[in-house]
Amino acid sequence: MTGGASRGREVGLETSRLLLRPWRVSEAVVQRDLWTERDSRVPPHRRIDADGHPTVADLEESIRTDQPSSIGLLAVERKDVGDVIGYCGLVESGRGAEGEPELAFELLRRVWGQGYATEASSAVLDWARSAGYERVWATVWDWNAASRRVLAKVGFTETDRQEVDPARGTTVFTVRRL
């Protein structure tokens, strides 16, 4: 891992195959692709709505106005190809304990099963440890077997805490001590 390893600075991380860095406005189309690929069980506020929002223009504006920080969702870029394939990072979701961020990741379907989510998550967790975080949370739908495997590979354990949504499935809370 390289890059900013202290809170309050822009983060840039590097692994053998990936760069994790702030989003560029020109990459809003990748974010839109992620929105269109989401499973139909994902809550409506995280999917394209009936009016087609968010549009690429909406996402461009979001990237333009988002201030780089030490916590946030970083674009995941493959170094050999130079394409952005999704995001990984830390968010303050308010679902875990105070001062404990949540790990989040999402990759385009065309790159699933190649170890990128595990590699990116490991880099973010290494950064979180070096930045002084002691514990990180992650939530995952019970039906999302692939993401549950990634979380297990990077050391998360499932807790007894769950949120049941009869229409969409159960959200499982996981935790990782750093």
N, C-alpha and C positions, 0 to 999 in steps of 0.2 A: 504494500500500500504506500502511496505517496500522497502528498498534498496536505491541505490544512487539517491539522489534528487538534485544534483547540476550539472551544466554543466561541461563537461570534465571528468566525471567519468563513468565507466561501469554501466549500468542500470540493475537492477534485481527487478522485481515487483511481488507482490503476492496478489491474491484475495482469496475469500473463496474457489473457485474451481480451480484456475489457477496459474501457475508460468509463468512469462514472463522473458526470459533470453536470453543471447547470444546463437547462434546456435553452435552445436557440429558437427564435421566433419561426424560422423556416422549418422547424420540426413539428409544428402544430399538426400537420397532416398525420404524423405517427401517433400523436395523442388521439386524434379522431379515429384512426384505425383501431386503437385499443378500445375505445368506446363502442365501436360497431361490432367488435368481436365478443363482447361480454355475454356470458351465459344468460338466458332468459330468466333464471331464478335470482339474478342480481337485482337488488331493489331499483325501482324506476328512477330515483334521483341519480343513479350511477350509470344510466343508459341513455341513449339518444331519445329525446321526447318526441311527441307527435308532430311538433313543429320543426323537427330536425336540429334541435339544440342539444348540446353545444355544436356550433358550426366550427369550421376551421378558423374563421375570423374571430369567433368567441375565444377559442383556445389561443390564437395568436395574441389577442389582447391580454389574456391571463398570463401568458409567458412574459409579455412586455412589461406588465405592471408588477410581477412577482419579484420581490427583492431577494437576491442571493443571500443565503444564510448558512449557518452551520447545521441546520436541520431542515429537511425538505426532501422532495422526491427528485432524484438525480436521473438524468437521461443515461441509459445504458447503451454504449456504443461499442460495436465489435471493432477491434483494432485492425484486423486483417482486411476487412471489407470497408470499414468506415461508415457503416449504416447504424442508425439508432433502432434498437429492437424492443425498447420498453423503458421501464423505470424501476428504481429501487432506492430506498432511503428510509429516513425516520420521519415520523409525523407525531405531532402532539394531538392525539385523538381524544384525550380526556377519559379514555376507557380504562387505562391502567392507573397505577398509583401516581401521585403528584411527582413530577420530575423524572418520570420513567416514560420514554417515548415508545412508539409502536413501530416495528419494522413493517414496511409495506413493499410489495413488488408486484409487477405485472409485465408480462412479455407477450409479444405478438405470437400467435399460434404457430406460425411457420418456423419458429426457433425452439419450440417446446421440446423437451427430452434431450437436450444437448448439454445440460449442466450449467447453463448461463445463470439461472436464478440462484442456484446454490453458490456459484462463484461470486456473483454480485452481492448476495446477502452476507457472505463471509467477509467481504471487504468492508461492507457497512458496519458489521458487528466489530471488526477489528478497529475501525475508526471510532466507534462509540466507546469502546473500552479505553482507547488512548485519550479520548476527550473527557474521561472521568465518569461516564455513566456506569452504574453498578448493575442495572437490570433493564431488560428490554422486553416489551410485550409484543405479541402478534395475535391477531384474530384471523380465523379462517372458517369458511363454511364447512360443515361436516361432510358435504358431498364433494368437496374439492380435494380429492385424494392426492393429486400431483403436488399442490401447495403444502398439504400436510406432510408429504414425504420430504420436501425441501426443508421445511421447518425442523423436522426431526434430524435431518442430515447436519444442520448447522447448530444443533444442540438445544432446541426448544423442547420443553415438556408440556404436555397438556395438563391444565388445571381442572378442578371440579367446576369452575365457573362456565356457564353456558347461557346463551340467550336464544330462546326458542321462538321461531317465527313459523307458524303453521303453513304458510304459503311458500316460504322460501328455504326453509331448513333451519338448522341450528348453527349458531355461531359458537365456535369453540375458542376459548381463551388459552393461549400458550404463553410461556415465560422462559426467559433465558437469563441466568446470572452471568455476568461478564468477568 
